[in-house]
Amino acid sequence: MTVTLSAQHQRQIRWLGILLVVMSALAFSLAGVLTKAIESDVWVVGSWRGLIGGILIVGYVYLRAKRSSAEAPFRLGWRGWVLASLIAGSGLAFVAAFKLTYVANVAVVVAAIPFVTALIEWIFMRQKVRRVTLLAIVISAIGVLVMVSGSLGSINLLGDSLAILMILMQGLAMVLVRVFKDTPVVFAIAVGGFQVCLIGLIFSDPFAVTFQDAMLLTAFGLSVATASILLIEGLQLISATEAGLLGTVEVPAAIFLAWVFLAETPPNTSILGGSLILCAVFWNALKVPQPN
């Protein structure tokens, strides 16, 4: 009887983890629509996103540390500042990419982050990479090239390039998270947001916005913080592999929202390239051996 209850409890925990990760992906999928709906420039959007998201995440870190009696949850050190700066740079590139290219292009490129992380580990840390993953990386790279080819000669090319720069910085940040094991990563995310906010104060006036933009900017910051917190909690309940696979829900959700609210239909090259990337993501995830 005890074994049955334990198995049932484990199933409940797993389904809770699945629900949290899917909700996180859906919250992240709002980024493209909100960014394009906001009339303010990249610096203003980044500032509000960083400030509101950062404040909420700091509150989350404080409550979580108080509950678990964690030591030094707010002590970054130089490693933490490096991570925060990478997160700040990738966040700015993320917002700018949405402003300059199709939502579908950015959403699909984001799905390739696990491959970028694996490639960085392979190149700089001589970390072994499975043949399946290497082939998936090649397929994903071809998908990116096909997608970018449709943007040649237009401003979308700059947006696509920023999306690629963004996943390079995020991939490097994810590798450093594994290297800097004692660094408070979640707090570093908040500090990265505050850095963007401070830079935004130099290059723009974040508070000179319309009421409509203020509401949308607030919603953007809330969605980012909510998505991050849900993902962190979900990752404690299910494997990273399963979470990564579930996270791809963000891609079709973002494309659907862009189609409904922005009447944005990506070109055939984006659809073909995106399909290649998603196929690589799913194939690689399904081939990863599951822990017992």
C-alpha positions as CSV (number, residue, x, y, z in Angstrom):
1,M,0.0,0.0,0.0
2,T,2.9,2.3,0.9
3,V,4.6,1.7,-2.5
4,T,1.3,2.5,-4.4
5,L,0.9,5.8,-2.5
6,S,4.6,6.6,-3.2
7,A,4.2,5.9,-6.9
8,Q,1.0,8.0,-7.0
9,H,2.8,10.8,-5.3
10,Q,5.6,10.7,-7.7
11,R,3.2,10.9,-10.6
12,Q,1.4,13.9,-9.1
13,I,4.8,15.7,-8.6
14,R,5.8,14.9,-12.3
15,W,2.5,16.2,-13.6
16,L,2.8,19.4,-11.5
17,G,6.3,19.9,-13.0
18,I,4.9,19.4,-16.5
19,L,2.2,21.9,-15.8
20,L,4.6,24.5,-14.4
21,V,7.0,24.2,-17.4
22,V,4.2,24.4,-20.0
23,M,2.8,27.5,-18.2
24,S,6.3,29.0,-18.3
25,A,6.6,28.3,-22.0
26,L,3.2,30.0,-22.6
27,A,4.2,33.0,-20.6
28,F,7.5,33.3,-22.5
29,S,5.5,33.1,-25.8
30,L,3.9,36.5,-25.0
31,A,7.3,38.2,-25.5
32,G,7.1,38.7,-29.3
33,V,3.5,40.1,-29.3
34,L,4.1,42.4,-26.4
35,T,7.4,43.7,-27.8
36,K,5.9,44.5,-31.2
37,A,2.7,46.0,-29.7
38,I,4.8,48.4,-27.6
39,E,5.6,51.6,-29.6
40,S,8.6,52.6,-27.4
41,D,12.1,51.8,-28.5
42,V,14.3,48.9,-27.5
43,W,16.0,50.8,-24.6
44,V,12.6,51.6,-23.0
45,V,11.3,48.1,-23.4
46,G,14.4,46.6,-22.0
47,S,14.4,49.0,-19.0
48,W,10.9,48.2,-18.0
49,R,11.3,44.5,-18.6
50,G,14.5,44.4,-16.5
51,L,13.2,46.6,-13.7
52,I,9.8,44.9,-13.1
53,G,11.1,41.4,-13.8
54,G,14.1,42.0,-11.6
55,I,12.1,43.3,-8.6
56,L,9.8,40.3,-8.7
57,I,12.6,37.8,-9.1
58,V,14.5,39.4,-6.2
59,G,11.3,38.9,-4.1
60,Y,11.2,35.3,-5.2
61,V,14.8,34.7,-4.3
62,Y,14.3,36.2,-0.8
63,L,11.2,34.1,-0.1
64,R,12.9,30.9,-1.4
65,A,16.1,31.6,0.6
66,K,14.1,32.2,3.7
67,R,12.2,29.0,3.3
68,S,15.3,26.9,2.6
69,S,17.8,28.8,4.8
70,A,20.2,29.1,1.9
71,E,23.5,30.9,2.5
72,A,24.4,34.1,0.7
73,P,21.6,34.1,-1.9
74,F,22.4,37.7,-2.8
75,R,26.2,37.4,-3.0
76,L,27.2,37.4,-6.6
77,G,31.0,37.8,-6.7
78,W,32.8,38.3,-10.0
79,R,31.4,35.1,-11.5
80,G,27.8,36.3,-10.8
81,W,28.5,39.7,-12.4
82,V,29.8,38.0,-15.5
83,L,26.6,35.9,-15.7
84,A,24.5,38.9,-15.0
85,S,26.2,40.9,-17.8
86,L,25.7,38.0,-20.3
87,I,22.0,37.8,-19.3
88,A,21.7,41.6,-19.7
89,G,23.2,41.5,-23.2
90,S,21.1,38.6,-24.3
91,G,18.0,40.3,-23.0
92,L,18.6,43.4,-25.0
93,A,19.4,41.4,-28.1
94,F,16.2,39.4,-27.5
95,V,14.0,42.6,-27.4
96,A,15.8,44.2,-30.4
97,A,15.4,41.0,-32.5
98,F,11.7,41.0,-32.0
99,K,11.5,44.6,-33.0
100,L,13.4,43.9,-36.3
101,T,12.3,40.5,-37.6
102,Y,9.4,38.1,-37.5
103,V,8.3,36.7,-34.2
104,A,8.5,33.2,-35.7
105,N,12.2,33.7,-36.5
106,V,13.2,34.6,-33.0
107,A,11.0,32.0,-31.4
108,V,12.5,29.2,-33.5
109,V,16.1,30.4,-33.0
110,V,15.5,30.3,-29.3
111,A,14.6,26.6,-29.5
112,A,18.2,25.9,-30.7
113,I,19.8,27.2,-27.4
114,P,20.5,23.6,-26.1
115,F,22.5,22.9,-29.3
116,V,24.5,26.1,-28.9
117,T,25.2,25.2,-25.3
118,A,26.4,21.7,-26.3
119,L,28.6,23.1,-29.1
120,I,30.3,25.6,-26.7
121,E,31.0,22.9,-24.2
122,W,32.4,20.7,-26.9
123,I,34.7,23.5,-28.3
124,F,36.0,25.1,-25.1
125,M,35.6,22.3,-22.5
126,R,36.2,19.2,-24.6
127,Q,32.9,17.9,-23.3
128,K,31.8,14.8,-25.1
129,V,28.7,15.3,-27.3
130,R,26.7,12.3,-28.6
131,R,26.6,11.7,-32.3
132,V,22.8,12.2,-32.3
133,T,23.3,15.7,-30.8
134,L,26.1,16.6,-33.2
135,L,23.8,15.6,-36.2
136,A,21.0,17.6,-34.6
137,I,23.3,20.6,-34.3
138,V,24.2,20.4,-38.0
139,I,20.5,20.1,-39.0
140,S,19.6,23.0,-36.7
141,A,22.4,25.2,-38.3
142,I,21.1,24.4,-41.7
143,G,17.6,25.4,-40.5
144,V,19.0,28.8,-39.3
145,L,20.8,29.4,-42.6
146,V,17.6,28.6,-44.6
147,M,15.6,31.0,-42.3
148,V,18.2,33.8,-42.5
149,S,18.3,33.4,-46.3
150,G,14.8,34.8,-46.5
151,S,15.9,38.0,-44.7
152,L,18.8,38.9,-47.1
153,G,18.5,42.5,-48.3
154,S,16.0,43.5,-45.6
155,I,16.0,44.9,-42.1
156,N,14.9,41.4,-40.9
157,L,18.5,40.2,-41.4
158,L,19.6,42.5,-38.6
159,G,16.9,41.1,-36.4
160,D,17.8,37.5,-37.3
161,S,21.5,38.3,-36.5
162,L,20.6,39.7,-33.1
163,A,18.5,36.5,-32.4
164,I,21.6,34.4,-33.2
165,L,23.8,36.7,-31.0
166,M,21.2,36.3,-28.2
167,I,21.4,32.5,-28.2
168,L,25.2,32.6,-28.3
169,M,25.2,34.7,-25.2
170,Q,22.6,32.5,-23.5
171,G,24.4,29.4,-24.4
172,L,27.6,30.7,-23.0
173,A,25.7,31.8,-19.8
174,M,24.3,28.3,-19.4
175,V,27.8,26.7,-19.7
176,L,29.1,29.2,-17.1
177,V,26.2,28.3,-14.8
178,R,27.6,24.7,-14.7
179,V,31.1,25.9,-14.2
180,F,30.3,28.5,-11.5
181,K,28.3,26.0,-9.4
182,D,28.1,28.2,-6.2
183,T,26.8,31.3,-8.0
184,P,23.3,32.4,-7.2
185,V,22.0,32.1,-10.8
186,V,18.4,33.3,-10.2
187,F,19.6,36.5,-8.5
188,A,22.1,37.0,-11.4
189,I,19.0,37.0,-13.7
190,A,17.5,39.8,-11.7
191,V,20.8,41.8,-11.6
192,G,21.0,41.4,-15.4
193,G,17.6,43.0,-15.7
194,F,18.7,45.9,-13.4
195,Q,21.8,46.4,-15.6
196,V,19.6,46.8,-18.7
197,C,17.4,49.3,-16.8
198,L,20.4,51.4,-15.8
199,I,21.8,51.4,-19.4
200,G,18.3,52.3,-20.6
201,L,18.3,55.4,-18.3
202,I,21.5,56.6,-20.2
203,F,20.2,56.1,-23.7
204,S,16.5,56.9,-23.3
205,D,13.8,58.2,-20.9
206,P,12.0,55.0,-19.8
207,F,9.2,56.9,-18.1
208,A,8.3,59.1,-21.0
209,V,5.8,56.6,-22.3
210,T,2.1,56.6,-23.1
211,F,-0.4,55.0,-20.7
212,Q,-1.0,52.2,-23.1
213,D,2.7,51.5,-23.4
214,A,3.1,51.6,-19.7
215,M,0.4,48.9,-19.3
216,L,2.0,46.7,-21.9
217,L,5.5,47.3,-20.5
218,T,4.2,46.3,-17.1
219,A,2.6,43.2,-18.5
220,F,5.9,42.3,-20.3
221,G,7.9,42.6,-17.1
222,L,5.3,40.5,-15.2
223,S,5.3,37.8,-17.9
224,V,9.1,37.5,-17.9
225,A,9.3,37.2,-14.1
226,T,6.4,34.7,-14.0
227,A,7.8,32.6,-16.8
228,S,11.2,32.5,-15.1
229,I,9.9,31.5,-11.7
230,L,7.6,28.8,-13.1
231,L,10.5,27.3,-15.1
232,I,12.8,27.3,-12.0
233,E,10.1,25.6,-9.9
234,G,9.2,23.1,-12.7
235,L,12.9,22.1,-13.2
236,Q,13.0,20.9,-9.6
237,L,10.2,18.4,-10.3
238,I,11.0,16.9,-13.8
239,S,14.2,16.2,-15.7
240,A,15.9,18.9,-17.8
241,T,15.4,16.8,-20.9
242,E,11.7,16.6,-20.4
243,A,11.5,20.3,-19.5
244,G,13.5,21.2,-22.7
245,L,11.0,19.2,-24.8
246,L,8.0,20.7,-23.2
247,G,9.6,24.2,-23.5
248,T,9.2,24.0,-27.3
249,V,5.5,24.7,-26.8
250,E,6.7,28.3,-26.7
251,V,7.5,28.2,-30.5
252,P,4.0,27.4,-31.9
253,A,2.3,29.5,-29.2
254,A,4.4,32.6,-30.1
255,I,3.8,32.1,-33.8
256,F,0.1,31.6,-33.2
257,L,-0.2,34.8,-31.1
258,A,1.7,36.8,-33.7
259,W,-0.7,35.6,-36.4
260,V,-3.8,36.4,-34.3
261,F,-2.8,39.7,-32.8
262,L,-0.3,41.1,-35.4
263,A,-1.5,39.4,-38.6
264,E,2.1,38.3,-39.0
265,T,2.7,35.5,-41.4
266,P,6.4,34.5,-41.8
267,P,7.8,33.7,-45.3
268,N,8.3,30.2,-46.6
269,T,12.0,30.2,-45.8
270,S,11.2,30.9,-42.1
271,I,8.7,28.0,-42.0
272,L,11.1,25.6,-43.7
273,G,14.1,26.6,-41.6
274,G,12.0,26.6,-38.4
275,S,10.7,23.1,-39.2
276,L,14.2,21.8,-39.6
277,I,15.2,23.3,-36.2
278,L,12.1,21.9,-34.4
279,C,12.6,18.5,-36.0
280,A,16.2,18.5,-34.7
281,V,15.1,19.6,-31.2
282,F,12.4,16.9,-30.9
283,W,14.6,14.2,-32.4
284,N,17.5,14.9,-30.1
285,A,15.3,15.1,-27.0
286,L,13.6,11.8,-27.8
287,K,17.0,10.1,-28.3
288,V,18.4,11.3,-24.9
289,P,18.5,8.4,-22.5
290,Q,16.2,8.9,-19.5
291,P,17.4,8.5,-16.0
292,N,16.1,5.6,-14.0
